[in-house]
Amino acid sequence: MTTERAEEKVRETLNAVALDRVRAPGDLAEKVVRRRSRRRFSQAAGTAVAVAAISVGAVFGFGDAGTAEHDRPVRPAASPATAPEGWKPWQSSIPGAGERGCLVGGSALYCSGSAYDAARIDANSGKRLWTVGVQREGDGIDHPFAVRDGVVYAYRNHTTENLPDGDYAGGTDLMAVDADDGDVLWKVKMPQDDRTAQAAMLIDGAVLANTPSVRTVSALDPLTGKEKWRYSWEKGTVCQRAVLSGVPYLLCTPDVEKPGGTEVLRLDPATGRATKVTTLPGMQQLMGTSGDRMVLIAARSDGGDDLRLTTLSGSGERASHPYRPGGPQATSDVVGGRLISVSWEGKASAYSLTTGKTLWTRPVGVEMPGQDTMQEFASPVASERQGVVYFLGPDGDLSGLDLRTGKQVWRGHADIGKSRPGTADTPQLLLYEDVLIARNGSKVVSLLPRTGG
């Protein structure tokens, strides 16, 4: 793809973006085209069709696995962790309910697995409350992506029909589920099997979904799924989507080898009317959002080794700083006003989006998975109230680092089992108020980190 060639300078520095990691190993390519795995492959590759694989905020690269230090000095966190009312430590292993991942919404977990496209689990006790069964195989990479006003939004297979050769016809539906009883309220067919964060997101008064075509976004009524408005862009253009304070934005780039710039458009959430905000140089890739700003990354126009990391407000105010990752990155996530990254060597770093300075680099405090395996490193989660960022290792070890200094303030362990060799396990770490929820496969553990007091 021409867009992928345009991103070559970014790849040289970061080594590989997330979707390249899915496609790269030859043995994995063979595995994912097998009958039961074709949906998993097409869901992972869906964004490459719709938005040219431009989500950089996940896995950055490859390399040898590192072993983190576990004997760092510990000092109290900013605030001690407190449990929500009615919560008690719990662990659960509901078969088929959580392998695809979970979302915290209020006092509940909303999960997907091999048997259920959506399942509600009480976050205080781990008790299963309701489920929505899968339509055919439940082996995708997706899970419920949002919950608002008593409605859960997730994905499911569009059909159970077979092709003439006996294979599965495929297709994805965006669905809305009643959060109280699990009833499916509506379904809308998506134009491809993209179930990533770019496929659908909440905006003011609607769900913004990449439907009915790959070059169109539509605002869907959150209670009925009926279309309120749609916006389309021309062939030969790829558009990323972001939401700031309920307002949707498009970051559109020509699909050519060396795009001259990225045009940023604001869409009126009520009408879909587009207003140009600004044009940024080169191929800008969306990493995430921080408060009222989008966080973007691009190769330097002069071909230098550093990247340019830019924050952009909805009104067009922007600030850019040089950014050079410390080696291949296992994960990188926008947390508050910081970019928290973890290298495959087991070093965590905090980069200020405000000043462009690296605030600290410290041992992450957990063992890293092998870089040449299919195992992913869980994205960190941060408690701004406590001032702690938490990490989960593939063996269930947990570590908490002070957000201000990077010093380790807590260690723990969750009995979620070890990642299985040769499988693309995706461990997950979530925060329910101050409570940590660690998941691997269908095993889920909820515990309170004692970080201070």
C-alpha positions as a Markdown table, in Angstrom:
| # | Residue | x | y | z |
|---|---|---|---|---|
| 1 | Met | 0.0 | 0.0 | 0.0 |
| 2 | Thr | 1.3 | 3.5 | -0.8 |
| 3 | Thr | 0.4 | 4.8 | 2.6 |
| 4 | Glu | 2.5 | 2.1 | 4.2 |
| 5 | Arg | 5.5 | 3.2 | 2.1 |
| 6 | Ala | 4.9 | 6.7 | 3.2 |
| 7 | Glu | 5.2 | 5.6 | 6.8 |
| 8 | Glu | 8.6 | 3.9 | 6.2 |
| 9 | Lys | 10.6 | 6.5 | 8.1 |
| 10 | Val | 8.4 | 6.0 | 11.1 |
| 11 | Arg | 8.8 | 2.3 | 10.9 |
| 12 | Glu | 12.5 | 2.6 | 10.7 |
| 13 | Thr | 12.5 | 4.4 | 14.0 |
| 14 | Leu | 9.8 | 2.4 | 15.7 |
| 15 | Asn | 10.6 | -0.8 | 14.0 |
| 16 | Ala | 7.0 | -1.8 | 13.4 |
| 17 | Val | 3.5 | -0.6 | 14.0 |
| 18 | Ala | 0.8 | -2.8 | 15.6 |
| 19 | Leu | -0.8 | -4.1 | 12.5 |
| 20 | Asp | 2.6 | -4.9 | 11.0 |
| 21 | Arg | 3.2 | -7.1 | 14.0 |
| 22 | Val | 0.1 | -9.1 | 13.2 |
| 23 | Arg | 1.1 | -9.5 | 9.6 |
| 24 | Ala | 4.9 | -10.0 | 9.9 |
| 25 | Pro | 5.6 | -13.6 | 11.0 |
| 26 | Gly | 5.1 | -16.0 | 8.2 |
| 27 | Asp | 3.8 | -18.8 | 10.5 |
| 28 | Leu | 1.2 | -16.5 | 11.9 |
| 29 | Ala | -0.1 | -15.6 | 8.5 |
| 30 | Glu | -0.6 | -19.3 | 7.8 |
| 31 | Lys | -2.5 | -19.7 | 11.1 |
| 32 | Val | -4.8 | -16.8 | 10.7 |
| 33 | Val | -6.1 | -17.8 | 7.2 |
| 34 | Arg | -7.3 | -21.1 | 8.5 |
| 35 | Arg | -11.1 | -21.3 | 8.6 |
| 36 | Arg | -11.8 | -20.4 | 12.2 |
| 37 | Ser | -9.2 | -17.7 | 12.2 |
| 38 | Arg | -10.1 | -15.8 | 9.0 |
| 39 | Arg | -12.3 | -13.4 | 11.0 |
| 40 | Arg | -9.5 | -12.7 | 13.4 |
| 41 | Phe | -7.2 | -11.8 | 10.5 |
| 42 | Ser | -9.7 | -9.7 | 8.7 |
| 43 | Gln | -10.6 | -7.8 | 11.9 |
| 44 | Ala | -7.0 | -7.0 | 12.5 |
| 45 | Ala | -6.4 | -6.0 | 8.9 |
| 46 | Gly | -9.7 | -4.0 | 8.6 |
| 47 | Thr | -8.2 | -0.7 | 9.6 |
| 48 | Ala | -5.5 | -1.1 | 6.9 |
| 49 | Val | -8.3 | -1.0 | 4.4 |
| 50 | Ala | -10.2 | 1.9 | 6.1 |
| 51 | Val | -7.5 | 4.1 | 7.5 |
| 52 | Ala | -4.3 | 2.6 | 6.3 |
| 53 | Ala | -3.1 | 1.1 | 9.6 |
| 54 | Ile | -2.5 | 4.4 | 11.3 |
| 55 | Ser | -3.0 | 3.5 | 15.0 |
| 56 | Val | 0.5 | 3.9 | 16.5 |
| 57 | Gly | -0.5 | 3.9 | 20.1 |
| 58 | Ala | -0.2 | 0.1 | 20.6 |
| 59 | Val | 2.8 | -2.1 | 19.8 |
| 60 | Phe | 5.9 | -0.3 | 18.4 |
| 61 | Gly | 8.6 | -2.9 | 17.7 |
| 62 | Phe | 10.5 | -6.1 | 18.2 |
| 63 | Gly | 13.7 | -7.2 | 19.9 |
| 64 | Asp | 15.1 | -9.5 | 22.6 |
| 65 | Ala | 13.1 | -9.9 | 25.8 |
| 66 | Gly | 14.4 | -8.1 | 28.9 |
| 67 | Thr | 14.1 | -9.0 | 32.6 |
| 68 | Ala | 13.1 | -6.1 | 34.8 |
| 69 | Glu | 14.6 | -5.4 | 38.2 |
| 70 | His | 12.5 | -6.2 | 41.2 |
| 71 | Asp | 14.6 | -4.7 | 44.0 |
| 72 | Arg | 14.1 | -1.0 | 43.4 |
| 73 | Pro | 13.5 | 1.2 | 46.4 |
| 74 | Val | 9.9 | 1.7 | 47.2 |
| 75 | Arg | 8.3 | 4.9 | 48.5 |
| 76 | Pro | 4.7 | 5.8 | 49.3 |
| 77 | Ala | 2.4 | 6.8 | 46.4 |
| 78 | Ala | 0.6 | 10.2 | 46.4 |
| 79 | Ser | -2.5 | 8.7 | 47.9 |
| 80 | Pro | -3.5 | 5.2 | 49.3 |
| 81 | Ala | -5.8 | 3.1 | 47.2 |
| 82 | Thr | -9.4 | 2.8 | 48.5 |
| 83 | Ala | -11.9 | 0.1 | 47.6 |
| 84 | Pro | -15.3 | 1.0 | 46.1 |
| 85 | Glu | -18.3 | 0.4 | 48.4 |
| 86 | Gly | -19.3 | -3.3 | 48.3 |
| 87 | Trp | -16.2 | -4.5 | 46.6 |
| 88 | Lys | -14.2 | -7.6 | 47.8 |
| 89 | Pro | -11.2 | -9.3 | 46.2 |
| 90 | Trp | -12.4 | -11.8 | 43.6 |
| 91 | Gln | -11.2 | -14.1 | 40.8 |
| 92 | Ser | -13.2 | -15.6 | 38.1 |
| 93 | Ser | -12.8 | -18.0 | 35.1 |
| 94 | Ile | -16.1 | -17.9 | 33.2 |
| 95 | Pro | -15.5 | -20.1 | 30.1 |
| 96 | Gly | -16.0 | -18.1 | 26.9 |
| 97 | Ala | -16.7 | -14.8 | 28.5 |
| 98 | Gly | -13.5 | -12.8 | 28.5 |
| 99 | Glu | -10.8 | -14.0 | 26.1 |
| 100 | Arg | -11.4 | -11.1 | 23.7 |
| 101 | Gly | -11.2 | -8.4 | 26.4 |
| 102 | Cys | -13.2 | -6.3 | 28.7 |
| 103 | Leu | -14.3 | -2.7 | 29.4 |
| 104 | Val | -15.1 | -1.1 | 32.7 |
| 105 | Gly | -18.4 | 0.8 | 32.9 |
| 106 | Gly | -19.6 | 2.0 | 36.2 |
| 107 | Ser | -19.6 | -0.9 | 38.6 |
| 108 | Ala | -19.6 | -3.5 | 35.8 |
| 109 | Leu | -17.3 | -5.2 | 33.4 |
| 110 | Tyr | -18.5 | -5.7 | 29.8 |
| 111 | Cys | -16.5 | -8.5 | 28.2 |
| 112 | Ser | -16.4 | -10.6 | 25.0 |
| 113 | Gly | -15.1 | -14.1 | 24.5 |
| 114 | Ser | -15.3 | -17.3 | 22.5 |
| 115 | Ala | -18.9 | -18.0 | 23.6 |
| 116 | Tyr | -20.3 | -14.5 | 24.2 |
| 117 | Asp | -20.1 | -11.4 | 22.1 |
| 118 | Ala | -21.1 | -9.4 | 25.3 |
| 119 | Ala | -21.2 | -10.4 | 28.9 |
| 120 | Arg | -21.9 | -8.2 | 32.0 |
| 121 | Ile | -19.9 | -9.1 | 35.1 |
| 122 | Asp | -20.3 | -7.4 | 38.5 |
| 123 | Ala | -17.1 | -5.5 | 39.1 |
| 124 | Asn | -17.6 | -5.8 | 42.9 |
| 125 | Ser | -18.0 | -9.6 | 43.0 |
| 126 | Gly | -17.1 | -11.1 | 39.7 |
| 127 | Lys | -20.6 | -12.6 | 39.3 |
| 128 | Arg | -21.9 | -13.0 | 35.7 |
| 129 | Leu | -25.1 | -11.0 | 35.3 |
| 130 | Trp | -26.1 | -11.6 | 31.6 |
| 131 | Thr | -24.6 | -12.7 | 28.3 |
| 132 | Val | -25.2 | -12.3 | 24.5 |
| 133 | Gly | -24.2 | -15.4 | 22.7 |
| 134 | Val | -21.8 | -15.3 | 19.8 |
| 135 | Gln | -23.0 | -15.7 | 16.2 |
| 136 | Arg | -20.8 | -18.5 | 14.9 |
| 137 | Glu | -17.1 | -18.3 | 16.1 |
| 138 | Gly | -16.2 | -15.9 | 18.9 |
| 139 | Asp | -12.5 | -15.7 | 18.1 |
| 140 | Gly | -12.1 | -12.1 | 17.2 |
| 141 | Ile | -9.8 | -9.4 | 18.6 |
| 142 | Asp | -12.7 | -7.2 | 19.7 |
| 143 | His | -14.7 | -6.5 | 22.9 |
| 144 | Pro | -17.3 | -3.9 | 23.9 |
| 145 | Phe | -15.9 | -0.5 | 23.2 |
| 146 | Ala | -18.3 | 1.9 | 25.1 |
| 147 | Val | -21.1 | 2.1 | 27.5 |
| 148 | Arg | -23.3 | 5.2 | 28.0 |
| 149 | Asp | -26.8 | 6.0 | 29.3 |
| 150 | Gly | -27.6 | 2.3 | 29.9 |
| 151 | Val | -26.5 | 1.1 | 26.5 |
| 152 | Val | -23.4 | -1.1 | 25.7 |
| 153 | Tyr | -21.8 | -0.9 | 22.3 |
| 154 | Ala | -20.0 | -3.9 | 20.8 |
| 155 | Tyr | -19.6 | -6.0 | 17.7 |
| 156 | Arg | -20.8 | -9.4 | 16.4 |
| 157 | Asn | -20.7 | -11.5 | 13.3 |
| 158 | His | -23.2 | -10.4 | 10.7 |
| 159 | Thr | -24.3 | -13.8 | 9.6 |
| 160 | Thr | -23.8 | -17.6 | 10.2 |
| 161 | Glu | -24.2 | -18.5 | 6.5 |
| 162 | Asn | -21.6 | -20.5 | 4.6 |
| 163 | Leu | -20.1 | -19.9 | 1.2 |
| 164 | Pro | -20.5 | -22.6 | -1.5 |
| 165 | Asp | -17.2 | -24.0 | -0.5 |
| 166 | Gly | -18.3 | -24.4 | 3.1 |
| 167 | Asp | -16.3 | -21.5 | 4.4 |
| 168 | Tyr | -17.8 | -18.6 | 6.4 |
| 169 | Ala | -19.2 | -15.6 | 4.6 |
| 170 | Gly | -18.0 | -13.1 | 7.1 |
| 171 | Gly | -19.2 | -9.6 | 7.9 |
| 172 | Thr | -19.5 | -7.5 | 11.1 |
| 173 | Asp | -22.4 | -5.8 | 12.8 |
| 174 | Leu | -22.1 | -2.9 | 15.2 |
| 175 | Met | -24.7 | -3.7 | 17.9 |
| 176 | Ala | -26.2 | -1.9 | 20.9 |
| 177 | Val | -27.2 | -3.9 | 24.0 |
| 178 | Asp | -29.3 | -2.9 | 27.0 |
| 179 | Ala | -26.9 | -2.7 | 29.9 |
| 180 | Asp | -29.6 | -3.8 | 32.4 |
| 181 | Asp | -30.8 | -7.1 | 30.8 |
| 182 | Gly | -28.6 | -7.8 | 27.8 |
| 183 | Asp | -31.3 | -7.4 | 25.2 |
| 184 | Val | -29.9 | -6.5 | 21.7 |
| 185 | Leu | -31.5 | -3.1 | 20.9 |
| 186 | Trp | -30.2 | -2.7 | 17.3 |
| 187 | Lys | -27.6 | -3.8 | 14.8 |
| 188 | Val | -26.0 | -2.0 | 11.8 |
| 189 | Lys | -23.9 | -3.8 | 9.2 |
| 190 | Met | -20.3 | -2.5 | 8.8 |
| 191 | Pro | -18.7 | -2.4 | 5.4 |
| 192 | Gln | -15.7 | -4.5 | 6.5 |
| 193 | Asp | -14.4 | -6.5 | 9.4 |
| 194 | Asp | -12.7 | -3.6 | 11.2 |
| 195 | Arg | -13.4 | -3.8 | 14.9 |
| 196 | Thr | -10.6 | -1.5 | 16.1 |
| 197 | Ala | -11.0 | 1.8 | 18.0 |
| 198 | Gln | -11.3 | 3.6 | 14.6 |
| 199 | Ala | -14.4 | 1.6 | 13.5 |
| 200 | Ala | -16.9 | 3.3 | 16.0 |
| 201 | Met | -16.8 | 5.7 | 18.8 |
| 202 | Leu | -19.2 | 7.8 | 20.9 |
| 203 | Ile | -19.8 | 11.5 | 20.1 |
| 204 | Asp | -22.3 | 14.0 | 21.4 |
| 205 | Gly | -25.8 | 12.5 | 20.9 |
| 206 | Ala | -24.7 | 9.7 | 18.6 |
| 207 | Val | -22.4 | 6.8 | 17.7 |
| 208 | Leu | -19.9 | 7.7 | 15.0 |
| 209 | Ala | -19.4 | 4.6 | 12.9 |
| 210 | Asn | -17.4 | 3.8 | 9.7 |
| 211 | Thr | -20.5 | 2.8 | 7.7 |
| 212 | Pro | -22.1 | 2.2 | 5.2 |
| 213 | Ser | -18.8 | 2.4 | 3.1 |
| 214 | Val | -15.1 | 2.4 | 3.9 |
| 215 | Arg | -14.9 | 6.1 | 3.0 |
| 216 | Thr | -17.9 | 7.3 | 5.1 |
| 217 | Val | -18.7 | 7.9 | 8.7 |
| 218 | Ser | -22.2 | 8.1 | 9.9 |
| 219 | Ala | -23.8 | 9.4 | 13.1 |
| 220 | Leu | -26.2 | 6.7 | 14.4 |
| 221 | Asp | -28.9 | 7.3 | 16.9 |
| 222 | Pro | -27.7 | 5.6 | 20.1 |
| 223 | Leu | -31.1 | 4.1 | 20.9 |
| 224 | Thr | -32.3 | 3.1 | 17.5 |
| 225 | Gly | -29.2 | 2.8 | 15.3 |
| 226 | Lys | -30.9 | 5.0 | 12.6 |
| 227 | Glu | -28.6 | 7.3 | 10.7 |
| 228 | Lys | -28.7 | 11.0 | 11.6 |
| 229 | Trp | -26.1 | 12.2 | 9.1 |
| 230 | Arg | -23.1 | 11.0 | 7.1 |
| 231 | Tyr | -19.9 | 12.4 | 5.8 |
| 232 | Ser | -17.8 | 10.9 | 3.0 |
| 233 | Trp | -14.4 | 11.6 | 1.6 |
| 234 | Glu | -12.9 | 11.1 | -1.9 |
| 235 | Lys | -11.2 | 8.0 | -3.2 |
| 236 | Gly | -7.5 | 8.1 | -2.7 |
| 237 | Thr | -7.8 | 9.7 | 0.7 |
| 238 | Val | -7.5 | 8.0 | 4.2 |
| 239 | Cys | -9.1 | 9.6 | 7.2 |
| 240 | Gln | -8.4 | 8.9 | 10.9 |
| 241 | Arg | -11.1 | 9.7 | 13.5 |
| 242 | Ala | -10.8 | 11.3 | 16.9 |
| 243 | Val | -13.2 | 12.7 | 19.4 |
| 244 | Leu | -12.6 | 15.7 | 21.7 |
| 245 | Ser | -15.2 | 16.6 | 24.3 |
| 246 | Gly | -17.9 | 14.8 | 22.2 |
| 247 | Val | -16.9 | 16.5 | 18.9 |
| 248 | Pro | -15.6 | 14.3 | 16.1 |
| 249 | Tyr | -12.6 | 15.2 | 14.0 |
| 250 | Leu | -11.1 | 13.7 | 10.8 |
| 251 | Leu | -7.4 | 13.7 | 10.0 |
| 252 | Cys | -7.3 | 13.1 | 6.2 |
| 253 | Thr | -4.2 | 12.4 | 4.1 |
| 254 | Pro | -3.8 | 11.6 | 0.4 |
| 255 | Asp | -3.0 | 7.9 | -0.1 |
| 256 | Val | 0.3 | 8.6 | -1.9 |
| 257 | Glu | 3.9 | 7.7 | -1.2 |
| 258 | Lys | 4.9 | 11.1 | 0.2 |
| 259 | Pro | 1.8 | 13.0 | 1.3 |
| 260 | Gly | 2.4 | 16.7 | 1.6 |
| 261 | Gly | 0.1 | 17.2 | 4.6 |
| 262 | Thr | -2.7 | 16.0 | 6.8 |
| 263 | Glu | -5.9 | 18.0 | 6.8 |
| 264 | Val | -7.8 | 18.2 | 10.1 |
| 265 | Leu | -11.6 | 18.7 | 9.9 |
| 266 | Arg | -14.1 | 19.3 | 12.6 |
| 267 | Leu | -17.5 | 17.7 | 12.1 |
| 268 | Asp | -20.5 | 19.3 | 13.7 |
| 269 | Pro | -21.9 | 16.5 | 16.0 |
| 270 | Ala | -25.5 | 17.5 | 15.3 |
| 271 | Thr | -25.3 | 18.0 | 11.5 |
| 272 | Gly | -22.0 | 16.5 | 10.2 |
| 273 | Arg | -21.1 | 19.8 | 8.6 |
| 274 | Ala | -17.3 | 19.9 | 8.1 |
| 275 | Thr | -15.1 | 22.8 | 9.0 |
| 276 | Lys | -11.4 | 22.8 | 8.3 |
| 277 | Val | -9.3 | 23.3 | 11.4 |
| 278 | Thr | -5.7 | 23.3 | 10.0 |
| 279 | Thr | -3.3 | 21.4 | 7.8 |
| 280 | Leu | -0.3 | 19.7 | 9.4 |
| 281 | Pro | 2.9 | 18.7 | 7.5 |
| 282 | Gly | 3.4 | 15.2 | 6.2 |
| 283 | Met | 1.7 | 12.0 | 7.3 |
| 284 | Gln | 0.5 | 12.5 | 10.8 |
| 285 | Gln | -0.5 | 9.4 | 12.8 |
| 286 | Leu | -3.0 | 9.6 | 15.6 |
| 287 | Met | -1.7 | 8.1 | 18.9 |
| 288 | Gly | -4.6 | 9.1 | 21.1 |
| 289 | Thr | -6.1 | 12.1 | 23.0 |
| 290 | Ser | -5.1 | 13.9 | 26.1 |
| 291 | Gly | -7.8 | 16.1 | 27.6 |
| 292 | Asp | -8.8 | 18.6 | 24.8 |
| 293 | Arg | -5.9 | 17.7 | 22.6 |
| 294 | Met | -5.1 | 15.1 | 19.9 |
| 295 | Val | -1.7 | 13.5 | 20.1 |
| 296 | Leu | 0.0 | 12.9 | 16.8 |
| 297 | Ile | 3.3 | 11.6 | 15.6 |
| 298 | Ala | 5.2 | 12.0 | 12.3 |
| 299 | Ala | 8.6 | 11.6 | 10.7 |
| 300 | Arg | 10.7 | 14.7 | 10.5 |
| 301 | Ser | 10.4 | 16.5 | 7.1 |
| 302 | Asp | 14.2 | 16.7 | 6.8 |
| 303 | Gly | 14.6 | 13.0 | 7.3 |
| 304 | Gly | 16.2 | 13.2 | 10.7 |
| 305 | Asp | 16.2 | 10.3 | 13.2 |
| 306 | Asp | 13.9 | 12.0 | 15.7 |
| 307 | Leu | 10.1 | 11.9 | 15.3 |
| 308 | Arg | 7.9 | 14.9 | 15.8 |
| 309 | Leu | 5.2 | 14.6 | 18.4 |
| 310 | Thr | 2.4 | 17.2 | 18.1 |
| 311 | Thr | -0.5 | 18.0 | 20.4 |
| 312 | Leu | -3.4 | 19.7 | 18.6 |
| 313 | Ser | -6.5 | 21.3 | 20.1 |
| 314 | Gly | -9.9 | 21.4 | 18.5 |
| 315 | Ser | -9.4 | 25.1 | 17.7 |
| 316 | Gly | -6.1 | 24.4 | 15.9 |
| 317 | Glu | -3.6 | 25.4 | 18.6 |
| 318 | Arg | -0.6 | 23.1 | 18.4 |
| 319 | Ala | 2.7 | 22.4 | 20.0 |
| 320 | Ser | 5.4 | 20.1 | 18.5 |
| 321 | His | 8.5 | 18.5 | 20.1 |
| 322 | Pro | 11.1 | 16.0 | 19.0 |
| 323 | Tyr | 10.6 | 12.5 | 20.2 |
| 324 | Arg | 13.0 | 9.6 | 20.0 |
| 325 | Pro | 11.9 | 6.2 | 21.5 |
| 326 | Gly | 14.5 | 4.4 | 23.6 |
| 327 | Gly | 14.7 | 1.4 | 21.4 |
| 328 | Pro | 11.9 | -0.8 | 20.1 |
| 329 | Gln | 8.7 | -0.3 | 22.1 |
| 330 | Ala | 6.4 | -3.0 | 23.5 |
| 331 | Thr | 3.7 | -0.5 | 24.2 |
| 332 | Ser | 3.1 | 3.2 | 24.3 |
| 333 | Asp | 0.0 | 5.0 | 25.7 |
| 334 | Val | -1.2 | 8.5 | 26.3 |
| 335 | Val | -1.9 | 8.9 | 30.0 |
| 336 | Gly | -3.0 | 12.3 | 31.1 |
| 337 | Gly | -0.4 | 14.8 | 30.0 |
| 338 | Arg | 2.2 | 12.1 | 29.4 |
| 339 | Leu | 3.2 | 9.4 | 26.9 |
| 340 | Ile | 4.0 | 6.3 | 28.9 |
| 341 | Ser | 6.1 | 3.8 | 26.9 |
| 342 | Val | 7.7 | 0.4 | 27.7 |
| 343 | Ser | 10.7 | -0.9 | 25.8 |
| 344 | Trp | 11.2 | -4.6 | 25.1 |
| 345 | Glu | 14.3 | -4.3 | 27.4 |
| 346 | Gly | 11.9 | -3.7 | 30.3 |
| 347 | Lys | 12.4 | 0.1 | 30.7 |
| 348 | Ala | 9.4 | 2.4 | 31.3 |
| 349 | Ser | 9.5 | 6.1 | 30.3 |
| 350 | Ala | 7.3 | 9.1 | 30.8 |
| 351 | Tyr | 7.4 | 11.8 | 28.2 |
| 352 | Ser | 5.7 | 15.1 | 28.9 |
| 353 | Leu | 3.4 | 16.2 | 26.1 |
| 354 | Thr | 3.6 | 19.7 | 27.4 |
| 355 | Thr | 7.3 | 20.3 | 27.5 |
| 356 | Gly | 8.6 | 17.6 | 25.2 |
| 357 | Lys | 11.0 | 16.3 | 27.9 |
| 358 | Thr | 11.5 | 12.8 | 29.1 |
| 359 | Leu | 10.5 | 13.0 | 32.8 |
| 360 | Trp | 12.0 | 9.7 | 33.8 |
| 361 | Thr | 13.1 | 6.2 | 32.7 |
| 362 | Arg | 12.9 | 3.3 | 35.1 |
| 363 | Pro | 12.7 | -0.5 | 35.2 |
| 364 | Val | 9.1 | -1.4 | 34.6 |
| 365 | Gly | 9.2 | -3.9 | 37.5 |
| 366 | Val | 7.7 | -6.9 | 35.7 |
| 367 | Glu | 9.1 | -9.5 | 33.3 |
| 368 | Met | 8.7 | -8.8 | 29.6 |
| 369 | Pro | 7.4 | -11.3 | 27.0 |
| 370 | Gly | 9.7 | -12.4 | 24.3 |
| 371 | Gln | 9.9 | -9.8 | 21.5 |
| 372 | Asp | 9.9 | -12.5 | 18.8 |
| 373 | Thr | 6.8 | -14.2 | 20.2 |
| 374 | Met | 3.2 | -13.4 | 19.4 |
| 375 | Gln | 2.5 | -12.4 | 23.0 |
| 376 | Glu | 1.6 | -8.7 | 23.6 |
| 377 | Phe | 2.4 | -6.6 | 26.6 |
| 378 | Ala | -0.6 | -5.2 | 28.3 |
| 379 | Ser | -1.2 | -1.4 | 28.1 |
| 380 | Pro | -0.5 | 0.3 | 31.4 |
| 381 | Val | -3.3 | 2.1 | 33.4 |
| 382 | Ala | -2.8 | 5.1 | 35.6 |
| 383 | Ser | -4.6 | 6.5 | 38.6 |
| 384 | Glu | -4.2 | 10.3 | 38.6 |
| 385 | Arg | -5.6 | 10.4 | 42.1 |
| 386 | Gln | -3.0 | 8.1 | 43.4 |
| 387 | Gly | -0.3 | 9.3 | 41.1 |
| 388 | Val | 0.6 | 5.8 | 40.1 |
| 389 | Val | 0.9 | 4.0 | 36.7 |
| 390 | Tyr | 0.4 | 0.2 | 36.8 |
| 391 | Phe | 1.9 | -2.5 | 34.6 |
| 392 | Leu | 1.0 | -6.2 | 34.1 |
| 393 | Gly | 3.6 | -8.8 | 33.1 |
| 394 | Pro | 2.7 | -12.0 | 31.1 |
| 395 | Asp | 3.1 | -14.2 | 34.2 |
| 396 | Gly | 0.6 | -12.1 | 36.3 |
| 397 | Asp | 3.2 | -10.0 | 38.1 |
| 398 | Leu | 2.1 | -6.4 | 38.7 |
| 399 | Ser | 4.1 | -3.2 | 39.3 |
| 400 | Gly | 3.2 | 0.4 | 40.2 |
| 401 | Leu | 5.5 | 3.3 | 39.4 |
| 402 | Asp | 5.1 | 6.9 | 40.8 |
| 403 | Leu | 3.9 | 9.0 | 37.9 |
| 404 | Arg | 6.1 | 11.9 | 39.0 |
| 405 | Thr | 9.4 | 10.1 | 39.5 |
| 406 | Gly | 9.1 | 6.6 | 38.1 |
| 407 | Lys | 10.1 | 5.0 | 41.4 |
| 408 | Gln | 8.4 | 1.7 | 42.1 |
| 409 | Val | 5.8 | 2.1 | 44.9 |
| 410 | Trp | 4.1 | -1.3 | 44.8 |
| 411 | Arg | 4.4 | -4.9 | 43.6 |
| 412 | Gly | 1.8 | -7.5 | 43.4 |
| 413 | His | 0.6 | -10.6 | 41.6 |
| 414 | Ala | -2.6 | -11.8 | 40.0 |
| 415 | Asp | -3.1 | -15.5 | 39.4 |
| 416 | Ile | -4.1 | -15.3 | 35.7 |
| 417 | Gly | -1.8 | -18.1 | 34.6 |
| 418 | Lys | 1.1 | -17.7 | 32.2 |
| 419 | Ser | 0.7 | -16.8 | 28.5 |
| 420 | Arg | 0.7 | -19.9 | 26.3 |
| 421 | Pro | 3.7 | -20.3 | 23.9 |
| 422 | Gly | 2.7 | -20.0 | 20.3 |
| 423 | Thr | -0.5 | -18.1 | 20.9 |
| 424 | Ala | -1.4 | -14.5 | 20.4 |
| 425 | Asp | -2.4 | -13.9 | 24.0 |
| 426 | Thr | -3.5 | -10.3 | 24.8 |
| 427 | Pro | -3.3 | -9.8 | 28.6 |
| 428 | Gln | -5.3 | -6.8 | 29.8 |
| 429 | Leu | -5.1 | -4.5 | 32.8 |
| 430 | Leu | -8.1 | -2.3 | 33.8 |
| 431 | Leu | -8.8 | 0.2 | 36.6 |
| 432 | Tyr | -12.1 | 0.2 | 38.5 |
| 433 | Glu | -11.8 | 3.3 | 40.6 |
| 434 | Asp | -8.6 | 2.3 | 42.6 |
| 435 | Val | -9.1 | -1.4 | 42.1 |
| 436 | Leu | -7.0 | -3.2 | 39.5 |
| 437 | Ile | -8.5 | -5.9 | 37.3 |
| 438 | Ala | -6.1 | -8.2 | 35.5 |
| 439 | Arg | -7.2 | -10.5 | 32.7 |
| 440 | Asn | -5.6 | -13.2 | 30.6 |
| 441 | Gly | -7.8 | -15.4 | 28.5 |
| 442 | Ser | -10.9 | -16.1 | 30.5 |
| 443 | Lys | -9.2 | -15.7 | 33.9 |
| 444 | Val | -9.9 | -12.4 | 35.6 |
| 445 | Val | -8.6 | -11.2 | 39.0 |
| 446 | Ser | -9.7 | -8.1 | 40.9 |
| 447 | Leu | -7.4 | -6.8 | 43.7 |
| 448 | Leu | -6.7 | -3.6 | 45.6 |
| 449 | Pro | -3.1 | -2.3 | 45.3 |
| 450 | Arg | -1.8 | -1.2 | 48.7 |
| 451 | Thr | 0.4 | 1.7 | 47.5 |
| 452 | Gly | 0.4 | 4.1 | 50.4 |
| 453 | Gly | -1.1 | 5.3 | 53.7 |
